[in-house]
Amino acid sequence: MFRRAFWFTTGAAAGVWATNKVHRKLRRLQPDSLAAQAADKAVETGHRLRQFAVDVRAGMADREEQLHDALGLTGSGDPRELPASHYRAVLETPHRTTRATGPSGIAGPTGNEDH
């Protein structure tokens, strides 16, 4: 008798659990819920893009300040008074490139020089 009651109760509990799980999943797949999820993802993506833009602007400002300092443009003097060797030293600093360029400095999509 106790054995039957135990298995009956276990079966009923498993049925209630499975039914709740299915209903929860169906509610998540309704159009209103999907629209809310899409809106949340769009807002999150917008925040990430905004933060990326802020980071890019900060990096640009830092680099511009470095170049101005290196070229002597931050002082009160006339930048044309700087010696040409100073300009060359700043502008000819080696930069790392990710693909090969030809003698003209132009490379095609595969990294080969355009003809």
Secondary structure as the mmCIF struct_conf table of DSSP 4:
data_model
#
loop_
_struct_conf.conf_type_id
_struct_conf.id
_struct_conf.beg_label_comp_id
_struct_conf.beg_label_asym_id
_struct_conf.beg_label_seq_id
_struct_conf.end_label_comp_id
_struct_conf.end_label_asym_id
_struct_conf.end_label_seq_id
HELX_RH_AL_P HELX_RH_AL_P1 PHE A 2 ARG A 28
TURN_TY1_P TURN_TY1_P1 LEU A 29 LEU A 29
BEND BEND1 GLN A 30 GLN A 30
HELX_RH_AL_P HELX_RH_AL_P2 PRO A 31 LEU A 71
TURN_TY1_P TURN_TY1_P2 GLY A 72 GLY A 72
BEND BEND2 THR A 74 GLY A 77
HELX_RH_3T_P HELX_RH_3T_P1 PRO A 79 GLU A 81
BEND BEND3 LEU A 82 LEU A 82
HELX_RH_AL_P HELX_RH_AL_P3 ALA A 84 LEU A 91
TURN_TY1_P TURN_TY1_P3 GLU A 92 GLU A 92
BEND BEND4 THR A 98 ARG A 99
TURN_TY1_P TURN_TY1_P4 PRO A 103 SER A 104
BEND BEND5 GLY A 105 GLY A 105
STRN STRN1 ALA A 107 ALA A 107
TURN_TY1_P TURN_TY1_P5 PRO A 109 THR A 110
BEND BEND6 GLY A 111 ASN A 112
STRN STRN2 GLU A 113 GLU A 113
HELX_LH_PP_P HELX_LH_PP_P1 ASP A 114 ASP A 114
#
